[in-house]
Amino acid sequence: MIDKETVKSAVLRFFSAPGHSAPVDFLRSQLPETAALYVVGGSIRDLITRLVFGSAPQTGDIDIFIKGLPDDFSLSGLLEGEVVEHTDLG
């Protein structure tokens, strides 16, 4: 059975693999303490697919939503050269 703890364990294993935590670690080191990071999208979908079906495509990227940045914080400046999309999610 796939439950919350099984998914949580898979996510923790994913981020303990070499290189997988680098984007989150970088953001944590550069963002203000008010920022909250949420990993979403294909990386999480692929982990769950692998749990259910035993295999999944290789995860190509990690989508991260960031909440709680001050209005004057320049995320685009911090991530110059990276894809940054502002959303209406708040």
LORODO-124138 format. One record per residue (C-alpha): residue number from 0; x, y, z. Coordinates in pm, whole numbers, plus 50000, padded with zeros to 5 digits. Example, Ala and Ser with C-alpha at 12.3 -4.5 7.8 and 13.67 -1.06 7.14 Angstrom:
{0,{51230,49550,50780}} {1,{51367,49894,50714}} 
This chain:
{0,{50000,50000,50000}} {1,{50123,50349,49914}} {2,{50061,50581,50206}} {3,{50188,50921,50317}} {4,{50486,50776,50504}} {5,{50592,50568,50202}} {6,{50586,50878,49980}} {7,{50769,51083,50244}} {8,{51040,50816,50269}} {9,{51079,50810,49888}} {10,{51113,51190,49878}} {11,{51377,51185,50153}} {12,{51573,50914,49966}} {13,{51549,51116,49644}} {14,{51691,51427,49808}} {15,{51967,51234,49984}} {16,{52108,51119,49646}} {17,{52412,51316,49525}} {18,{52314,51638,49348}} {19,{51939,51613,49402}} {20,{51930,51847,49700}} {21,{52161,52109,49544}} {22,{51884,52340,49414}} {23,{51696,52334,49744}} {24,{52017,52372,49948}} {25,{52123,52670,49736}} {26,{51785,52841,49776}} {27,{51778,52778,50151}} {28,{52120,52941,50182}} {29,{52021,53249,49978}} {30,{51657,53318,50065}} {31,{51532,53503,50372}} {32,{51402,53296,50664}} {33,{51046,53400,50573}} {34,{51064,53196,50253}} {35,{50896,52855,50230}} {36,{50999,52611,49957}} {37,{50763,52356,49802}} {38,{50889,52087,49564}} {39,{50614,52007,49314}} {40,{50558,51872,48967}} {41,{50734,51600,48776}} {42,{50993,51503,49036}} {43,{50723,51416,49290}} {44,{50499,51258,49023}} {45,{50788,51038,48907}} {46,{50861,50922,49262}} {47,{50498,50821,49316}} {48,{50482,50655,48973}} {49,{50793,50453,49061}} {50,{50633,50344,49390}} {51,{50311,50235,49220}} {52,{50443,50081,48898}} {53,{50803,49995,48985}} {54,{50954,50228,48724}} {55,{50921,50582,48596}} {56,{51100,50819,48360}} {57,{51419,50979,48488}} {58,{51336,51309,48655}} {59,{51474,51590,48438}} {60,{51423,51883,48671}} {61,{51287,51989,49006}} {62,{51001,52240,49016}} {63,{51009,52459,49324}} {64,{50743,52703,49441}} {65,{50861,52974,49679}} {66,{50628,53155,49916}} {67,{50693,53429,50167}} {68,{50947,53646,49988}} {69,{50949,54018,50067}} {70,{50810,54233,49784}} {71,{51152,54388,49721}} {72,{51338,54053,49695}} {73,{51477,53991,49346}} {74,{51440,53620,49280}} {75,{51520,53678,48913}} {76,{51844,53849,49017}} {77,{51940,53562,49246}} {78,{51865,53304,48976}} {79,{52008,53491,48678}} {80,{52028,53252,48383}} {81,{51766,53014,48529}} {82,{51401,52985,48433}} {83,{51191,53183,48682}} {84,{50815,53210,48636}} {85,{50594,53422,48856}} {86,{50251,53273,48916}} {87,{49917,53389,49053}} {88,{49937,53134,49335}} {89,{50038,53395,49587}} 
